[in-house]
Each structure stands twice: as structure tokens, then as C-alpha cells.
Amino acid sequence: MTEDDLALLRLVAAGGRSGPRRHLLEACGSPSAALAAGAPAWREAGLSAPQVQALRTTGVSATASGWLAAPGQRVVGWHDPDYPALLRRVASPPLALFVAGDIDLLWHPCVAIVGTRAPTAGGRDHARGFTHALVRAGLGICSGLAAGIDTVAHTAALAAGGTTVAVVGCGIDRPYPASNAGLLREVAARGVVVSEHLPGTPARREHFPARNRIIAGLSLGTLVVEAAQRSGALITARLAAEAGREVFALPGSIRNPMARGCHRLIRDGATLVEDPGEIVAALAPVAHALADALRSRLGAPIHGAGSVAADAAGRPLPDDPDYQRLWSAIGHDPSPMDQLLERSGLTTAVASSMLLLMELDGRVVQAHGRYSRKS
């Protein structure tokens, strides 16, 4: 745990509006410098009197520092290059994210799948089927770890060997609902769990609409499977639309009360979808923004034997070792994912993300789960 980590915990604990604290971090460059700047700089950044008082008097809780000291767990602030690029573009992005699991997955192209806590059998089947298909297409699944559709989506993504991101509306160490404690541990071990709340924070009603903006913000688009007229899933959909992301809804029977929220979304302009391929096609343009941000974050250039690796059209490949290893593993004959993983040594999550970028760039074609270079 670094000095900046401890300083960031104090900034989070100050509470109140996040905007002034983000401005303070931008002005000072680091959390420790922000704390050292003192009350005049805090006020100049727009912090309120209660926030200034909290920075003066509030220390770091043993719960938060203990959680952060454990392996595989970290806090990522607004100042950090690992802060997800897509999330920076929402209204009122979080000052910091507490992360359990593989932080790189927060940069993986994802679709949010949300819906009612009391889905019908058909709704569960739809959530499971769309999740499996989107995972096969290289997309991750983001949701809120709630009962119902959220649980089905996370579980199906894990079962399919895909990426899943869980955003919780309480401390990251407080599973909610309690029945999902095992699922939270599994997502943290095989995917990633995030929260904007300090460890130890209990679940509160007002946290969940704010949690939904993170779900929407981390995702290229949001799919609502089933939702009643008054549903938190509709809040996620609205926040996704406000952030400029795509919103999709599944139609249902007019006799199903859990379809009425989806029908309302469709009337209001959401895209009606009947097939997962429609989502993949619609998200291709918006995924380019994430691709550009991801490339800027990737590693150092490779120094080859006097030439830069290029595709068949002569376009240079990104100077990332993993990207070039994967490119070398892809032949002109279609290869399944497991073969590409064996050849490249990459994880499923990393390879899936890069394969999607290659498809969007027109370098690779995918058919029936097999990949080949585009002629």
C-alpha cells in the first residue's frame, strides 16, 4: 500500500460531490500532493466546508486499509492511467474505484445486461442465451450482482469462460444480496468486481441509482432483458443513453408485466433486438473509441529486425507485444480460440479483447468461433 493509496482513501472518505475532488487531483497530480496542498487549495478546487473539515480530521479506517493490503485488491483514482477510459465520459464519474480481480478487464469491451430481480423462466433463458452469444463474439458482460437477471448474466458469462464485471452498490467486501456471496467471490477470482464505496460501507437504497451509472459507463451498450414499469434497469438504460451509449431492449408478451419496461424503452427510442448479432453489429462503431484508448494504454514498442509488423494491406500493427504475438498466432486458415491461446500464451480475456479490435479494424474475420486473417 502506497502513500498515494492512503491519501486517496482519505479523499474518498471526505464524501460530498466528487467533481471538486477530481479537480483537486487534476490540479495537484497525485492524491498525496492533493492532501499536502492544504485547505486553501482544497477550497480553491471547490470543496465544501464539510469536505475540508473531513480532510483535516478523518483518517483511514482499519477496514479500508486492511482490505487494500490484501493481494489482488486495489484502489484506482481519477488521476490513474488505469482508470477506465469509457467511465471518464459519463456525468459525474467516480473519484475512485475499489477493484477486486483483474483490473485490465475494466478495459475489455463489455455489454451491460440488466433487468428485473424477479424474471420469468423465459427471461432467464433470454439472458443466458444472449450472454453466451455475446461472450462468443468477444464481448464481456457487465452487471450489478443483484438477484434475478444480473445473477443469470454473471453466472452465464463465467460458465461460458468469458469476461464479467460486477459493479456493487456497497462496500466491495459486503456481498448484496447475501445470497450472492459465493458469486461475488467467483467473479473476483475469474473476472473483476468494482465499487466506488469504501470497504465496509453497507448497502443503502440511494447507492443503487449511482451504481447504475457505473454499469452504464463501463459498457459500450446496455441490454434490458425484462423490466417492470418501475425498475432500476430503466435507470441504467436512461443513464446509458445520456452517456451516448446504445440501449437495447427485448420485446415480450403484452401479458407479461416484466416486459412493460422494455416496451416503454422501445417506445422511447431504444433498439428492439431479437438476436445477439444485432447488438454486436450496432456496437462496432462505438467500440472504435475504446480501441483507440486501449491502444494508447498498451505496452512499449517492439524493436524488430529493421521492420514494423504489418497486416496484408501493409498497415502497421500496434506496437504491443501481446497484440503482435496474437497476430502471429492467427493464420489464413480459421483457428478456434483454444488454439490461438495455446499459440500466443495469452489469457482468454486479453485475446478476446484484442480479437474484437482486430475484427473492428478489418484485419481478422470470425465465423463459427474460428478466426483467420482477412485477405
C-alpha positions in Angstrom: 0.0 0.0 0.0 1.5 3.3 -1.1 1.3 6.8 0.3 -0.9 7.8 -2.6 -3.3 4.9 -1.8 -3.7 6.1 1.8 -4.2 9.7 0.6 -6.8 8.5 -1.9 -8.7 6.7 0.8 -8.9 9.9 2.8 -10.1 11.8 -0.3 -12.9 9.2 -0.8 -13.8 9.3 2.9 -14.3 13.1 2.6 -17.6 12.4 0.8 -19.7 15.0 -0.9 -19.7 15.9 -4.6 -16.9 14.1 -6.5 -16.3 16.9 -9.0 -14.3 19.2 -6.8 -12.1 16.4 -5.6 -11.5 15.3 -9.2 -10.5 18.9 -9.9 -8.2 18.8 -6.9 -6.5 15.7 -8.2 -6.1 17.1 -11.7 -4.5 20.3 -10.3 -2.1 18.5 -7.9 -1.3 15.4 -10.0 -1.5 12.9 -7.2 -3.5 12.1 -4.0 -0.6 12.7 -1.6 0.1 16.1 -3.3 -3.6 16.9 -3.1 -3.6 16.3 0.7 -0.4 18.2 1.2 -1.7 21.2 -0.7 -3.8 22.2 2.3 -7.1 23.9 3.0 -6.6 27.0 0.6 -6.1 24.7 -2.4 -9.0 22.5 -1.3 -11.3 25.5 -1.2 -10.0 26.8 -4.5 -10.8 23.4 -6.1 -14.4 23.9 -4.9 -14.5 21.6 -1.8 -17.3 22.4 0.6 -16.7 23.3 4.3 -17.7 19.7 5.4 -15.3 18.2 2.9 -12.4 20.4 4.1 -13.2 19.6 7.7 -13.3 15.8 6.8 -9.9 16.0 5.1 -8.5 17.7 8.2 -9.9 15.2 10.7 -10.8 11.9 9.1 -8.2 9.2 9.0 -8.2 5.9 7.1 -10.4 3.2 8.6 -8.9 -0.1 9.6 -11.5 -1.9 7.4 -10.5 0.0 4.2 -6.7 -0.2 4.8 -7.0 -3.9 5.7 -8.9 -4.6 2.6 -6.5 -2.7 0.4 -3.5 -4.6 1.9 -4.8 -7.9 0.6 -3.4 -9.3 -2.7 -5.5 -8.8 -5.8 -7.2 -5.7 -4.4 -6.5 -2.1 -5.2 -8.0 1.4 -5.5 -7.8 3.3 -8.8 -8.2 7.1 -8.7 -9.2 9.6 -11.2 -5.5 10.5 -11.7 -4.5 6.9 -12.5 -3.9 5.8 -16.1 -5.7 2.6 -15.2 -8.9 4.4 -14.6 -11.3 3.1 -17.3 -11.5 5.4 -20.3 -15.2 4.8 -21.0 -16.1 5.7 -17.4 -14.4 9.1 -17.7 -17.0 10.1 -20.2 -20.1 9.8 -18.0 -21.7 12.6 -16.0 -20.2 12.7 -12.5 -17.7 9.8 -12.8 -16.5 8.3 -9.5 -13.5 9.8 -7.8 -12.1 6.3 -7.4 -12.9 2.6 -7.9 -12.2 -0.2 -5.5 -11.2 -3.2 -7.6 -11.1 -6.9 -6.7 -9.8 -9.1 -9.5 -8.2 -8.4 -12.9 -8.2 -4.6 -13.4 -7.4 -5.0 -17.1 -10.9 -6.3 -17.6 -12.3 -2.9 -17.0 -10.8 -2.0 -20.4 -12.4 -5.0 -22.1 -15.3 -4.2 -24.4 -18.5 -5.0 -22.5 -22.3 -5.0 -22.8 -24.3 -4.4 -19.7 -27.1 -6.9 -19.2 -29.7 -5.8 -16.7 -33.3 -6.5 -15.7 -35.7 -7.4 -13.1 -34.9 -9.2 -9.8 -37.9 -11.5 -10.4 -37.5 -12.7 -14.0 -39.8 -15.2 -15.7 -38.3 -18.5 -16.9 -38.3 -17.1 -20.4 -36.4 -14.0 -19.2 -33.8 -16.2 -17.6 -33.4 -18.2 -20.8 -33.0 -15.0 -22.9 -30.4 -13.5 -20.5 -28.5 -16.8 -20.6 -28.7 -17.1 -24.4 -27.7 -13.5 -25.1 -24.8 -13.7 -22.6 -23.4 -16.9 -24.2 -23.6 -15.4 -27.7 -22.1 -12.1 -26.8 -19.2 -13.8 -25.0 -18.6 -15.9 -28.1 -18.4 -12.7 -30.0 -15.6 -11.5 -27.7 -17.6 -9.1 -25.6 -17.6 -9.1 -21.8 -20.7 -8.9 -19.6 -21.2 -6.1 -17.1 -24.0 -6.1 -14.5 -24.8 -5.3 -10.9 -24.6 -8.6 -9.0 -28.3 -8.2 -7.9 -30.7 -11.1 -7.8 -32.5 -12.1 -11.0 -31.2 -11.1 -14.4 -27.9 -9.8 -13.0 -27.2 -13.1 -11.4 -28.1 -15.0 -14.5 -25.8 -12.8 -16.7 -22.8 -13.1 -14.4 -23.2 -16.8 -14.0 -23.7 -17.5 -17.7 -20.6 -15.4 -18.6 -18.5 -17.4 -16.1 -19.9 -20.7 -17.4 -19.0 -19.6 -21.0 -15.4 -18.8 -20.0 -16.0 -15.1 -20.7 -15.2 -11.8 -19.1 -17.7 -10.5 -16.5 -17.6 -7.2 -14.5 -19.7 -6.8 -11.4 -20.5 -3.3 -10.0 -21.8 -3.3 -6.5 -23.7 -0.5 -4.6 -22.0 -1.1 -1.3 -18.5 -1.8 0.0 -16.8 -4.3 -2.2 -16.4 -6.6 0.9 -20.2 -6.6 1.5 -22.0 -9.0 -0.8 -25.5 -7.8 -1.6 -27.7 -9.7 -1.6 -26.1 -12.0 0.9 -27.1 -15.0 -1.2 -24.7 -13.8 -3.8 -21.6 -14.0 -1.6 -20.3 -17.0 -3.4 -20.9 -15.4 -6.8 -19.1 -12.3 -5.7 -16.0 -14.4 -4.8 -16.1 -16.2 -8.1 -16.4 -13.0 -10.1 -13.5 -11.5 -8.2 -11.4 -14.7 -8.8 -12.2 -15.0 -12.6 -13.4 -11.5 -13.6 -13.5 -8.2 -11.7 -15.7 -6.6 -9.0 -15.8 -2.8 -8.6 -17.3 -0.3 -6.2 -17.0 3.4 -5.6 -17.7 3.0 -1.9 -15.1 2.4 0.9 -14.8 -1.2 2.0 -17.2 -1.7 5.0 -19.9 0.5 3.5 -23.3 -1.1 3.9 -25.9 -1.3 1.1 -28.2 1.7 1.0 -31.2 2.4 -1.3 -29.6 5.7 -2.6 -26.4 3.9 -3.6 -28.1 1.8 -6.4 -29.0 4.5 -8.9 -25.4 5.8 -8.6 -24.1 2.3 -9.0 -26.1 2.0 -12.3 -24.2 5.0 -13.8 -21.0 3.0 -13.4 -22.6 -0.1 -15.0 -23.7 2.0 -18.0 -20.4 3.9 -18.1 -18.2 0.8 -18.3 -20.2 -0.7 -21.1 -20.4 0.0 -24.8 -24.2 -0.6 -24.6 -26.9 -1.7 -22.3 -29.4 -4.6 -22.9 -32.5 -4.7 -20.8 -33.9 -8.2 -20.8 -37.0 -7.9 -18.6 -38.1 -4.9 -16.5 -41.3 -3.7 -14.9 -42.6 -0.2 -15.4 -40.7 1.0 -12.3 -37.3 -0.7 -12.4 -33.7 0.1 -11.6 -32.9 -1.4 -15.0 -34.7 1.5 -16.6 -32.4 3.9 -14.7 -29.4 2.1 -16.1 -30.8 2.4 -19.6 -31.5 6.1 -19.2 -28.0 6.8 -17.9 -26.5 4.8 -20.8 -28.5 6.9 -23.2 -27.4 10.1 -21.5 -23.8 8.9 -21.8 -24.2 8.4 -25.5 -24.2 4.6 -25.3 -26.5 2.3 -27.2 -29.6 1.0 -25.4 -31.2 -2.3 -26.5 -34.4 -4.0 -25.2 -36.0 -7.4 -25.7 -39.7 -7.3 -26.5 -42.1 -9.6 -24.7 -45.7 -10.6 -24.3 -48.2 -7.8 -23.7 -49.5 -10.0 -20.8 -46.1 -10.1 -19.1 -45.8 -7.3 -16.6 -42.0 -7.8 -16.7 -42.0 -6.8 -20.4 -43.7 -3.4 -19.9 -40.5 -1.6 -19.0 -38.8 -2.9 -22.2 -41.8 -1.9 -24.3 -41.6 1.6 -22.7 -37.9 1.8 -23.6 -38.6 0.8 -27.2 -41.3 3.4 -27.5 -38.8 6.0 -26.2 -36.2 5.1 -28.8 -34.3 2.0 -27.5 -33.3 -0.5 -30.2 -35.6 -3.6 -30.3 -33.4 -6.7 -30.6 -34.3 -10.3 -31.3 -30.8 -11.7 -32.0 -27.4 -11.1 -30.3 -25.8 -10.4 -33.6 -27.8 -7.2 -33.9 -26.1 -6.0 -30.7 -22.6 -6.9 -32.0 -23.2 -5.1 -35.3 -24.6 -2.0 -33.6 -21.7 -1.7 -31.2 -18.9 -1.9 -33.8 -18.7 1.8 -34.4 -18.7 2.9 -30.8 -16.1 0.2 -30.0 -13.5 2.1 -32.0 -13.3 4.8 -29.3 -12.4 2.1 -26.8 -9.9 0.6 -29.2 -8.1 3.9 -29.5 -8.0 4.4 -25.8 -6.8 0.8 -25.3 -4.0 1.2 -27.8 -2.7 4.3 -26.0 -2.5 2.3 -22.8 -0.8 -0.8 -24.3 2.9 -1.6 -23.6 6.2 -0.4 -25.1 7.1 -0.9 -28.7 8.9 -3.9 -30.1 12.2 -3.4 -31.7 12.4 -5.8 -34.5 14.9 -6.6 -37.2 14.5 -3.3 -39.1 10.9 -3.5 -40.0 7.5 -3.0 -38.3 5.0 -5.8 -38.4 2.1 -5.1 -40.8 -1.1 -6.8 -42.0 -1.8 -8.0 -45.5 -2.8 -4.5 -46.5 0.5 -3.1 -45.4 -0.9 -1.3 -42.4 1.4 -1.3 -39.4 0.2 -3.3 -36.4 0.1 -1.7 -32.9 3.4 -1.8 -31.1 2.2 -4.1 -28.3 4.0 -7.4 -27.7 0.7 -9.2 -26.9 -1.0 -7.9 -29.9 1.8 -9.0 -32.2 2.0 -12.4 -30.6 -1.7 -12.9 -31.2 -1.3 -11.7 -34.8 1.4 -14.2 -35.4 -0.8 -16.9 -34.0 -3.6 -16.2 -36.4 -3.2 -17.8 -39.8 -5.1 -17.7 -43.1 -7.0 -20.9 -42.2 -9.6 -20.5 -39.5 -8.4 -21.3 -36.0 -10.5 -21.9 -32.8 -9.9 -19.7 -29.7 -8.2 -22.5 -27.7 -5.7 -23.0 -30.5 -4.9 -19.2 -30.6 -4.5 -19.2 -26.8 -2.1 -22.1 -27.0 0.0 -20.5 -29.7 0.1 -17.0 -28.2 0.2 -17.8 -24.5 -2.4 -15.1 -23.8 -5.4 -15.4 -21.5 -8.9 -15.7 -22.8 -9.8 -12.2 -21.6 -6.8 -10.5 -23.3 -7.1 -12.5 -26.5 -10.9 -11.9 -26.8 -10.4 -8.1 -26.4 -7.7 -7.9 -29.0 -9.5 -10.2 -31.4 -12.5 -7.8 -31.3 -10.2 -4.9 -32.0 -8.7 -6.8 -35.0 -12.2 -7.5 -36.3 -13.3 -3.9 -36.0 -10.1 -2.8 -37.8 -10.8 -5.2 -40.6 -7.7 -7.3 -40.0 -9.5 -10.5 -38.8 -12.7 -12.3 -39.7 -14.6 -14.6 -37.4 -17.1 -17.3 -38.3 -18.5 -20.0 -36.1 -16.0 -19.2 -33.3 -12.9 -19.5 -35.6 -10.6 -16.7 -36.5 -8.5 -16.0 -39.6 -6.6 -13.1 -41.2 -8.7 -11.1 -43.6 -7.4 -11.4 -47.2 
